[in-house]
């Protein structure tokens, strides 16, 4: 049931099991894993701690606790639990991945890089090791290494949706919006039940709209000064402004046309949403009012109306941007593989740590011989 994602049903069965076998550490670990899958992180920590108390020499309970604590935002304790799992089983790559994951969440990239390197030395052909190594490299700003690790993860496992998602984030760092969306689409196709990837596409679209509004307002601000410094007729000024707006819209349409069909559908849905439509209306309406205030007043009144027009334009841009950032368009969520609600608005988030080292599906206990 756990492998099928039926966490509530599994929790019910495991609750009965631990009540009849309260001294079974493995049963408590499975119970913790079920809680993780159902986003019940506090309960997962409690179950993992019960397992650790029963089997003090086993590392799996500490890894489970570390994953749950990361989701709760308790990074110091998550790192401590991960370090304990590594102390108990230093020869297993899974424990080093756990340390790297916790260190990355705790803002300790050097420790994360060291743990990831140790995991690679122990398991150079494990896709999740390269996936985590790529995330560490991306956090340190090393885009070349980050891409190489994620491509290696995909070479080892072509269906690794987490690596596809990370490649999208890397593309976005390189300002390749179309490439980023293509990777997010591939990740969403591979793992339809994971909503992070489709929400990341939504984030990228909103960022593109925000950039479109910024350029539009910047050009409007420049053109508002033209009547003040040069005697230009209203018609050429209006035509120039309309032409600039058409070029901006054309560039956005061209970008959308290069996207896969699924992405184009998402773009239409996002742009037609109340949040984005309102932001566009505010930006266009504010700039239109400011342009009319400058273009259709007598020249003698221009020194008084120009500052007002500039203030209206800037206010329209600020209001439109604030509207875009409202409504939870952060791409984050409870299944993000990190603390809930800790992601910055407009920032695509990382996927889960693969299928085997993910917070919801940690590897089974490593029995040392």
PALUMLO-765348 format. One record per residue: residue in three letters; x, y, z of N, C-alpha, C in turn. Coordinates in steps of 0.001 Angstrom, whole numbers, padded with zeros to 6 digits, always signed. Each point is the difference from the previous one (the first is absolute). Layout:
alaXYZXYZXYZ
...
// end
This chain:
unk+000820-001211+000000-000820+001211+000000+000855+001263+000000
unk+001121-000042+000709+000879+001167+000034+000554+000296-001386
unk+000414-001057-000720+000548+000201-001330-001054+000508-000978
unk-001273-000282+000286-001087+000462-000852-000513+001378+000403
unk+000547+000555+001088-000424+001316+000446-001296+000004+000781
unk-000434-001139+000482-001244-000080+000775+000357+000115+001481
unk+000416+001212+000369+000588+000216+001320-001022-000070+001134
unk-001206+000480-000227-001000-000033+001066-000406-001437+000329
unk-000181-000812-001042-000333-001401+000230+001152-000709+000698
unk+001213+000300-000443+001160-000619+000639+000117+000420+001454
unk-000304+001264+000276+000076+000487+001377-000984-000736+000905
unk-001187-000260-000526-001003-000717+000795+000475-001403+000357
unk+000551-000689-001005+000493-001353+000241+001203+000003+000934
unk+000905+000960-000202+001208+000049+000828-000318+000421+001428
unk-001031+000799+000184-000402+000369+001364-000426-001247+000774
unk-000710-000893-000682-000368-001259+000646+001233-000848+000279
unk+000950+000014-000958+001190-000828+000161+000834+000448+001193
unk+000231+001315+000122+000839+000472+001107-000710-000141+001348
unk-001335-000042-000039-000716-000216+001263+000124-001444+000467
unk+000104-000927-000976+000164-001408+000370+001462-000389+000154
unk+000892+000716-000713+001441-000274+000088+000737+001297+000317
unk-000152+000529+001190+000599+001304+000329+001526-000025+000062
unk+000606-001176+000030+001458-000090+000066+000636-000260-001364
unk-000762+000143-001063+000529-000203-001349+000504+001327-000563
unk+001309+000157-000065+000561+001233-000539-000335+000198-001459
unk+000000-001083-000774-000328+000129-001419-001438+000450-000204
unk-000928-000507+000846-001394+000425-000121-000133+001497+000264
unk+000717+000503+001005-000046+001436+000285+000618+000802-001138
unk+001047-000545-000630+000604+000690-001156-000986+000084-001155
unk-000679-001107-000268-001001+000017-001071-001141+000958+000344
unk-000350+000074+001276-001038+000931+000443+000461+001444-000241
unk+001272+000270+000302+000550+001337-000239-000005+000328-001484
unk+000333-000984-000813+000008+000221-001448-001402+000310-000514
unk-000992-000686+000529-001385+000271-000400-000410+001415+000394
unk+000390+000423+001194-000300+001375+000421+000681+001019-000913
unk+001227-000293-000400+000705+000901-000918-000755+000136-001310
unk-000441-001131-000526-000725+000048-001263-001289+000779+000085
unk-000615+000006+001170-001258+000729+000198+000227+001410+000525
unk+001246+000454+000022+000354+001355+000450-000304+000223+001475
unk+000016-001068+000783-000172+000129+001451+001389-000086+000636
unk+000706+001113-000039+001428-000025+000329+000260-000133+001497
unk-000810+000642+000810+000195-000122+001450-000204-001444+000441
unk-001036-000652-000541-000244-001401+000328+001122-000891-000516
unk+000567+000370-001165+001112-000775-000552+001212+000064+000921
unk+000281+001181+000533+001127+000141+000930-000226-000863+001235
unk-001215+000031+000516-000303-000780+001203+000186-001492-000258
unk-000497-000489-001142+000133-001423-000321+001457-000379-000231
unk+000749+000884-000679+001415-000276-000240+000775-000037+001308
unk-000325+000894+000908+000677-000002+001297-000311-001262+000794
unk-001230-000504-000120-000331-001259+000665+000848-001139-000573
unk+000166-000008-001314+000816-001030-000635+001453+000112+000433
unk+000508+001231+000109+001398+000198+000416+000214-000464+001432
unk-001001+000177+000849+000128-000445+001386+000017-001512+000098
unk-000707-000656-000925-000049-001461+000023+001268-000600-000602
unk+000441+000536-001124+001188-000505-000689+001040+001120-000028
unk+000732+000125+001067+000942+001118+000147+001152-000067-000984
unk+000279-001173-000551+001111-000105-000940-000402+000071-001447
unk-001257+000290-000265-000500+000053-001373-000048+001441-000506
unk+000415+000192-001244+000071+001367-000530-001295+000474-000652
unk-000853-000925-000456-001196+000394-000742-000917+000938+000789
unk-000269-000250+001275-000870+000940+000736+000521+001432-000006
unk+001319+000164+000049+000573+001346+000027-000163+000690-001359
unk+000107-000784-001078-000232+000599-001314-001449+000430-000156
unk-000909-000845+000463-001415+000374-000062-000282+001257+000816
unk+000575+000057+001197-000196+001176+000850+000586+001243-000652
unk+001168-000138-000622+000641+001143-000657-000886+000560-001103
unk-000571-000888-000831-000882+000460-001077-001213+000729+000549
unk-000607-000553+001044-001178+000642+000570+000337+001345+000633
unk+001126+000067+000686+000405+001244+000650+000303+001089-001019
unk+000531-000373-001154+000232+000992-001053-001308+000615-000459
unk-001032-000824-000147-001293+000529-000410-000599+000918+001062
unk+000336-000252+001255-000496+000840+001087+000826+001273+000162
unk+001088+000117-000765+000851+001182+000087+001002-000032+001124
unk+000128-001138+000677+000959-000132+001099+001309-000539-000569
unk+000748+000880-000666+001178-000448-000745+001132-000484+000902
unk+000157+000625+001144+001083-000410+000899-000211-001436+000480
unk-001223-000314+000411-000290-001356+000449+000025-000990-001153
unk-000433+000447-001185+000056-000869-001180+001444-000379-000318
unk+000888+000970+000099+001411-000266-000268+000597-000905+001079
unk-000429+000216+001227+000502-000859+001078-000430-001453-000221
unk-001273-000196-000366-000486-001357-000255+000714-000632-001185
unk+000235+000799-001052+000718-000524-001165+001425-000396+000363
unk+000653+000825+000807+001368-000310+000425+000043-001279+000834
unk-001027-000213+000807-000058-001228+000802-000170-001224-000896
unk-000818+000125-001041-000166-001129-000916+001319-000318-000703
unk+000752+001037-000351+001300-000226-000643+000995-000615+000982
unk-000048+000399+001246+000907-000575+001003-000261-001488+000180
unk-001281-000363-000058-000361-001398+000188+000318-000859-001220
unk-000045+000591-001179+000252-000770-001229+000820+000838-000976
unk+001284+000239+000297+000811+000866-000861+000324-000603-001357
unk-000203-001298-000165+000339-000639-001273-001181-000044-000968
unk-001146+000578+000380-001167+000003-000854-000189+001391-000604
unk-000126+000026-001310-000112+001289-000688-001278+000738+000397
unk-001053-000753+000371-001260+000639+000347+000154+000967+001172
unk+000829-000346+000966+000160+000871+001166+000729+001288-000379
unk+000946-000089-000930+000714+001200-000443-000932+000912-000819
unk-000877-000609-000798-000997+000791-000726-000917+000718+000983
unk-000364-000694+001067-000864+000607+001019+000687+001203+000646
unk+001292-000137+000310+000749+001117+000584+000071+001164-000985
unk+000290-000304-001262+000094+001061-001010-001335+000722-000145
unk-001074-000754-000008-001332+000587-000124-000310+000912+001189
unk+000299-000469+001204-000274+000797+001198+000909+001221+000070
unk+001265-000170-000362+000935+001128+000015-000409+001066-001000
unk-000493-000439-001154-000452+000948-001019-001187+000807+000513
unk-000938-000676+000670-001155+000703+000559+000408+000924+001135
unk+001077-000358+000714+000467+000812+001129+000903+001140-000441
unk+000220+000143-001291+000842+001086-000492+001476-000226+000232
unk+000442-001247-000062+001416-000342+000159+000478-000707-001266
unk+000215+000756-001088+000345-000624-001288+001333-000730+000009
unk+000961+000453+000796+001291-000688+000025-000143-001396+000596
unk-000736-000110+001088-000244-001309+000605-000803-000876-000961
unk-000975+000602-000675-000803-000750-000965+000868-000524-001138
unk+000914+000838-000486+000879-000415-001094+000917-001140+000435
unk+000506+000076+001214+000866-001061+000514-000748-001324+000121
unk-001230+000051+000533-000797-001215+000142-000389-000567-001356
unk-000325+000875-000947-000358-000470-001340+001193-000663-000680
unk+001182+000559+000184+001207-000595-000589+000264-001383+000580
unk-000223-000151+001306+000190-001313+000635-001032-000998-000533
unk-001221+000458-000207-001021-000887-000566+000373-000445-001401
unk+000570+000908-000797+000408-000374-001360+001132-001011+000016
unk+000893+000137+000963+001104-000956+000076-000496-001391+000382
unk-001078-000054+000769-000545-001294+000412-000939-000589-001051
unk-000698+000841-000718-000983-000483-000982+000036+000890-001232
unk+001018-000142-000838+000131+000888-001166-001065-000214-001068
unk-000712-001095+000062-000998-000292-001028-001432+000060+000529
unk-000196+000666+001119-001345+000191+000541-000553+001335-000497
unk-001119-000026-000731-000541+001266-000528-000356+001013+001079
unk-000514-000462+001141-000387+000938+001053+001214+000704+000604
unk+001152-000651-000031+001222+000637+000495+000372+001174-000893
unk-000087-000196-001297+000320+001095-000925-001074+001078+000027
unk-001243-000424+000204-001083+000979+000128+000259+000937+001178
unk+000338-000578+001141+000273+000817+001180+001262+000832-000201
unk+001027-000576-000638+001236+000741-000270-000270+001198-000903
unk-000906-000178-000955-000362+001111-000871-000712+001105+000744
unk-000861-000370+000960-000681+001012+000796+000992+000785+000849
unk+000987-000707+000543+001023+000674+000804+000797+000964-000873
unk+000385-000460-001187+000765+000866-000912-000807+001226-000403
unk-001300-000180-000234-000847+001135-000367-000087+000995+001147
unk-000104-000496+001220-000057+000884+001165+001282+000805+000151
unk+001113-000556-000461+001291+000693+000089+000276+000860-001240
unk-000941+000019-000935+000159+000833-001189+000826-000614-001099
unk+000342-001286+000110+000796-000684-001019-000949-000657-000995
unk-000443+000769-001000-001002-000489-000930+000535-001110-000897
unk+001280+000060-000336+000585-001019-000876-000014-001362+000690
unk+000475-000048+001239-000002-001264+000744-001421-000466+000291
unk-000873+000947+000314-001392-000365+000283-000631-000679-001202
unk+000227+000569-001176-000566-000603-001212+000619-001363-000267
unk+001312-000122+000179+000671-001273-000262-000544-001098+000912
unk-000211+000318+001269-000518-001004+000933-001426-000411-000357
unk-000844+000963-000348-001383-000350-000328-000070-000794-001305
unk+000842+000332-000956+000033-000770-001244+000509-001408+000249
unk+000951-000139+000938+000476-001334+000363-001111-000791+000692
unk-000782+000652+000850-001128-000672+000651-001010-000487-001030
unk-000263+000814-001011-000928-000414-001045+000571-001106-000867
unk+001309+000023-000214+000623-001076-000768-000138-001335+000729
unk+000099+000040+001324-000143-001213+000795-001464-000405+000167
unk-000887+000984+000022-001432-000258+000156-000764+001014-000849
unk-000360-000355-001245-000672+000950-000897-001357+000482+000489
unk-000561-000662+001004-001316+000423+000516+000116+000789+001299
unk+001182+000485+000320+000213+000721+001259-000576+001408-000124
unk-001240+000154+000472-000692+001280-000161+000657+001113+000804
unk+000604-000339+001139+000673+001026+000794+001146+000639-000761
unk+000768-000820-000736+001105+000535-000792-000521+000880-001134
unk-001114-000402-000602-000595+000836-001056-000398+001359+000569
unk-000602-000016+001172-000407+001248+000638+001208+000885+000298
unk+001072-000609+000500+001207+000773+000309+000621+000593-001253
unk-000015-000735-001096+000512+000552-001257-000832+001212-000429
unk-001291-000040+000292-000831+001167-000281+000413+001195+000838
unk+000294-000234+001270+000442+001098+000872+001344+000555-000467
unk+000878-000889-000466+001301+000458-000511-000193+000850-001247
unk-000884-000464-000894-000293+000785-001207-000528+001378+000367
unk-000821+000051+001028-000569+001279+000409+001089+000925+000533
unk+000979-000559+000701+001132+000805+000467+000759+000601-001184
unk-000029-000692-001111+000671+000495-001218-000940+000857-000851
unk-001165+000332+000549-000996+000847-000674-000547-000649-001268
unk-000042-001329-000014-000579-000741-001111-001391-000456+000413
unk-000978+000873-000180-001347-000287+000461-000611-001182-000736
unk+000154-000029-001319-000594-001077-000787+000612-001345+000387
unk+001332-000038+000126+000660-001239+000394-000436-000460+001376
unk-000172+000947+000937-000438-000352+001351-001385-000628-000029
unk-000925+000598-000735-001354-000540-000063-000013-001382-000628
unk+000845-000215-001018+000064-001326-000638+000411-001067+001011
unk+000973+000315+000858+000428-000964+001014-001098-000222+001037
unk-000682+001071+000417-001084-000154+000961-001130-000855-000584
unk-000280+000193-001287-001022-000808-000667+000410-001464+000000
unk+001262-000286-000309+000481-001383-000008-000142-000630+001382
unk+000332+000770+001046-000136-000510+001362-001463-000282+000324
unk-000894+000891-000405-001425-000188+000281-000549-001206-000738
unk+000476-000238-001223-000454-001169-000745+000451-001287+000686
unk+001234+000009+000518+000543-001199+000613-000683-000336+001311
unk-000329+001045+000775-000630-000200+001316-001266+000844+000073
unk-001102-000481-000581-001225+000811-000032-000541+000324+001391
unk+000254-000851+000978-000530+000246+001328+000755+001045+000790
unk+001158+000448-000485+000792+001009+000694-000350+001369-000557
unk-000639+000825+000826-000514+001289-000467+001067+001090-000019
unk+001155-000256+000578+001042+001027+000050+000399+000439-001397
unk+000141-000960-000902+000534+000309-001325-000958+000885-000797
unk-001297-000310+000026-000959+000841-000710-000097+001380+000647
unk+000149+000053+001330-000028+001303+000668+001248+000802-000335
unk+001121-000662-000222+001201+000707-000431-000203+000623-001376
unk-000718-000703-000866-000312+000578-001314-000810+001277+000188
unk-000964-000042+000898-000825+001171+000285+000862+001156+000504
unk+000980-000310+000848+000897+001028+000527+000789+000655-001126
unk+000520-000815-000920+000798+000541-001104-000852+000894-000891
unk-001229-000409-000242-000888+000819-000828-000265+001345+000669
unk-000264-000026+001296-000267+001246+000718+001234+000894+000018
unk+001182-000603+000143+001227+000794-000063+000167+000636-001372
unk-000367-000721-001049+000090+000562-001352-000967+001166-000163
unk-001205-000151+000544-000977+001098-000059+000516+001198+000793
unk+000601-000246+001157+000555+001088+000799+001102+000736-000760
unk+000846-000772-000670+001052+000622-000805-000592+000797-001159
unk-001067-000519-000593-000688+000708-001083-000541+001337+000498
unk-000611-000004+001165-000529+001244+000571+001132+000979+000288
unk+001114-000501+000513+001137+000870+000312+000515+000705-001256
unk+000196-000758-001074+000498+000600-001241-001010+000988-000563
unk-001262-000354+000036-001057+000875-000505-000017+001330+000753
unk+000081-000058+001317-000017+001225+000808+001273+000809-000214
unk+001144-000685-000144+001261+000717-000233-000054+000787-001308
unk-000499-000636-001054-000128+000708-001285-000993+001157+000128
unk-001069-000234+000737-000983+001072+000197+000617+001192+000717
unk+000817-000263+001023+000653+001102+000724+000914+000798-000916
unk+000716-000702-000864+000892+000704-000938-000814+000864-000960
unk-001082-000567-000531-000794+000733-000985-000769+001162+000623
unk-000285-000096+001298-000697+001117+000646+000844+001271+000008
unk+001314-000160-000042+000876+001173+000020+000134+000664-001376
unk-000391-000726-001034+000220+000536-001356-000707+001340-000220
unk-001278+000144+000375-000635+001311-000215+000657+001128+000789
unk+000675-000352+001101+000614+001040+000817+001310+000504-000584
unk+000693-000835-000779+001308+000389-000536-000030+000253-001496
unk-001066-000424-000664-000094+000203-001451-001444+000292-000367
unk-000181+000831-001017-001337+000330-000469-000437-001060-001009
unk-000738-000967+000492-000455-001112-000835-001518+000024-000036
unk-000542-000221-001192-001455-000043-000130-000556-001212+000752
unk-001258+000102+000325-000612-001067+000782-000098-001303-000771
unk-000317+000078-001286-000182-001219-000788+001285-000819-000099
unk+001154+000579-000366+001233-000797-000022+000357-000577+001373
unk-000268+000781+001056+000291-000505+001343-000883-001199+000330
unk-001295+000100-000350-000910-001111+000257+000377-001223-000819
unk+000378+000220-001270+000398-001117-000854+001275-000666+000514
unk+000937+000817+000461+001241-000564+000538-000250-000824+001247
unk-000869+000506+000849-000328-000727+001217-000714-001313-000326
unk-000948+000043-000930-000728-001202-000394+000951-001017-000642
unk+000953+000497-000802+000962-000901-000621+000869-000703+001022
unk+000455+000754+000996+000830-000600+001049-000783-001059+000771
unk-001267+000300+000301-000837-000971+000706-000215-001248-000843
unk-000166+000186-001317-000200-001150-000889+001247-000883-000048
unk+001173+000624-000016+001248-000778-000018+000136-000826+001282
unk-000323+000604+001139+000089-000718+001275-000962-001186+000013
unk-001235+000241-000414-000975-001090-000033+000412-001062-001007
unk+000550+000421-001117+000445-000960-001019+001096-000909+000519
unk+000918+000548+000781+001072-000822+000556-000557-001039+000965
unk-001015+000373+000778-000625-000951+000926-000736-001093-000768
unk-000721+000388-001035-000718-000982-000811+000983-000948-000678
unk+001125+000524-000471+001022-000848-000639+000555-001013+000991
unk+000234+000445+001240+000501-000925+001021-001019-001112+000259
unk-001274+000372+000097-001045-000984+000263-000116-000981-001161
unk+000157+000496-001230-000119-000872-001175+001078-001074-000037
unk+001132+000239+000653+001091-000979+000010-000193-001081+001057
unk-001009+000130+000828-000213-000943+001089-000767-001226-000468
unk+000128-001118+000725-000835-001170-000301-001482+000325+000166
unk-000841-000846-000560-001435+000263+000014-000546+000107+001419
unk+000459-000901+000890-000487+000054+001380+000344+001329+000659
unk+001208+000498-000285+000425+001264+000599-000814+001166-000541
unk-000330-000035-001287-000806+001084-000569-001372+000039+000658
unk-000545-001164+000288-001285-000054+000704+000128+000617+001387
unk+001104-000290+000699+000218+000566+001325+000178+001511-000067
unk+000673+000481-001044+000190+001442-000157-001351+000689-000161
unk-000836-000549-000858-001326+000612-000203-000801-000003+001292
unk+000067-001117+000722-000745-000087+001251+000516+001002+001023
unk+001336+000137+000093+000582+000905+000991-000281+001454-000348
unk+000187+000365-001264-000224+001386-000410-001473+000387+000173
unk-000897-000970-000208-001430+000286+000142-000464-000017+001447
unk+000862-000406+000929-000395-000030+001409-000239+001420+000497
unk-000806+000112+001046-000373+001318+000513+001225+000782+000470
unk+000943-000706+000620+001178+000677+000546+000827+000646-001110
unk+000317-000764-001031+000843+000517-001086-000762+001012-000843
unk-001257-000298-000300-000792+000935-000804-000139+001348+000699
unk-000205-000028+001300-000103+001253+000755+001316+000768-000030
unk+001121-000718+000145+001311+000664-000033+000246+000659-001352
unk-000338-000707-001067+000181+000573-001341-000909+001212-000199
unk-001227-000093+000491-000935+001126-000137+000499+001223+000763
unk+000552-000222+001199+000524+001118+000792+001169+000655-000720
unk+000912-000824-000524+001185+000550-000677-000386+000775-001259
unk-000823-000627-000841-000393+000653-001254-000871+001225+000287
unk-000923-000136+000949-000861+001137+000317+000766+001168+000589
unk+000922-000285+000916+000796+001072+000595+000858+000714-001016
unk+000653-000776-000863+000835+000618-001037-000865+000787-000983
unk-001180-000528-000334-000896+000704-000911-000444+001343+000562
unk-000339+000014+001283-000411+001267+000639+001158+000986+000019
unk+001202-000496+000329+001163+000887+000033+000319+000534-001390
unk-000099-000862-001009+000282+000438-001366-001008+001049-000460
unk-001275-000224+000358-001022+000982-000387+000229+001332+000693
unk+000458-000058+001260+000239+001241+000743+001099+000830-000628
unk+000953-000650-000655+001112+000716-000624-000317+000382-001440
unk-000641-000915-000732-000190+000213-001431-001156+000941-000317
unk-000979+000123+000890-001202+000747-000340-000223+001206+000905
unk+001071+000596+000474-000104+001248+000760+000777+001079-000748
unk-000361+001238+000191+000763+001075-000642+001460-000013+000444
unk+000857+000454-000875+001437-000012+000299+000326+000825+001233
unk-000771+001044+000248+000277+000852+001150-000237-000732+001325
unk-000869-001002+000001-000302-000724+001230+000859-001245+000183
unk+000866-000285-000967+000802-001222+000058+000906-000080+001230
unk+000652+001096+000420+000845-000105+001206-000767-000434+001249
unk-001293+000290+000058-000782-000400+001165-000515-001443-000132
unk-000341-000397-001211-000595-001327-000191+001046-001112-000125
unk+001208+000330-000468+001012-001046-000191+000355-000722+001297
unk+000290+000705+001111+000296-000731+001251-001149-000891+000448
unk-001232+000479-000200-001154-000820+000384-000064-001255-000859
unk+000247+000162-001298-000029-001147-000907+001066-001030+000379
unk+001183+000473+000377+001075-000917+000398-000378-000751+001277
unk-000582+000715+000944-000419-000645+001249-001070-001059-000271
unk-000945+000327-000885-001049-000966-000346+000608-001252-000630
unk+000975+000189-000890+000632-001136-000681+000742-000893+000988
unk+000782+000617+000866+000749-000789+000986-000950-000717+000958
unk-001048+000699+000428-000975-000618+000903-000696-001180-000669
unk-000295+000139-001304-000639-001102-000728+000912-001214-000048
unk+001292+000227-000210+000942-001124-000060+000116-000686+001365
unk+000112+000780+001061+000123-000573+001346-001257-000785+000372
unk-001163+000570-000304-001262-000672+000328-000170-001280-000803
unk+000343+000051-001286-000124-001191-000849+000925-001105+000480
unk+001231+000354+000356+000944-000998+000496-000476-000609+001305
unk-000526+000832+000888-000521-000507+001272-001172-000943-000239
unk-000807+000315-000982-001134-000874-000321+000484-001345-000525
unk+001036+000010-000811+000549-001249-000523+000559-000874+001118
unk+000596+000625+000998+000619-000765+001085-000999-000493+001023
unk-001203+000511-000061-001026-000438+000949-000642-001287-000504
unk-000735-000644+000874-000772-001167-000415+000770-001285+000012
unk+001225-000055+000648+000696-001269+000172+000694-000492-001227
unk+000413+000894-000923+000684-000459-001192+001455-000243+000213
unk+000425-000636+001035+001392-000219+000304+000523-001291-000490
unk-000889-000865-000412+000438-001305-000407+000365-000896+001141
unk-000210+000417+001200+000320-000813+001142-001209-000753+000441
unk+000202-000893+000909-001099-000802+000502+000492-000988+000994
unk-000902-000727+000548+000350-000953+001027+000815-001124-000536
unk-000037-000223-001303+000775-001083-000569+001268+000464-000637
unk+000559+001074+000407+001151+000582-000651+001295-000606+000388
unk+000004-000814+000973+001256-000565+000440+000753+000908+000922
unk-000603+001064+000451+000624+000931+000917-001025+000483+000989
unk+000352+000943+000845-000926+000513+000983-001194+000643-000636
unk-001106-000162+000613-001213+000556-000574-000005+001508+000170
unk-000324+000695-001140-000139+001443+000075+001308+000746+000090
unk+001142-000640-000290+001272+000694+000146+000547+000515-001324
unk-000691-000272-001107+000530+000382-001296-000385+001432-000324
unk+000893+000679-000687-000271+001368-000380-001011+000025-001135
unk-000886+001021-000021-000974+000079-001074+000693+000097-001340
unk-000583-000677-001002+000553+000066-001338+001246-000818-000199
unk+000300-000911+000901+001203-000813-000118-000369-001450-000198
unk+000334-000600-001161-000257-001423-000170+000747-000814+001042
unk-000641-001050+000489+000590-000752+001088+000481-001348-000474
unk+000849-000597+000834+000569-001291-000321-001035-001093+000178
unk+000157-001049-000789-000845-001173+000158+000492-000863+001137
unk-000654-001117+000179+000388-000904+001067+001309-000676-000333
unk+000583-000581+001025+001311-000606-000155-000102-001362-000664
unk-000508-000009-001228-000110-001272-000690-001099-000854+000605
unk-000117-001216-000454-001042-000861+000548+000488-000744+001227
unk+001298-000275+000072+000466-000860+001082+000508+000778+001197
unk+000586+001171-000218+000476+000779+001141-000918+001174+000299
unk-001227-000050-000528-000912+001112+000232-000506-000009+001430
unk-000472+001164+000485-000549+000042+001351-001173-000962+000182
unk-000752-000267-001063-001152-000877+000153+000352-001459-000220
unk+001096-000278-000672+000378-001377-000259+001481-000227+000298
unk+000403+000118+001238+001398-000266+000336+000324-001466-000221
unk+001277-000263-000214+000432-001363-000167-000270-000819+001261
unk-000199-001281-000150-000182-000836+001183+001257-000025+000833
unk-000092-000525+001209+001168+000035+000893+001192-000739-000573
unk+001164+000547+000255+001242-000614-000460+000545-000867+001125
unk-000049-001271-000190+000458-000949+001038+001489-000247-000168
unk+000735+000327+000994+001452-000219-000060+000305-001431+000430
unk+000858-000605-000761+000386-001373+000326+001158-000002+000981
// end
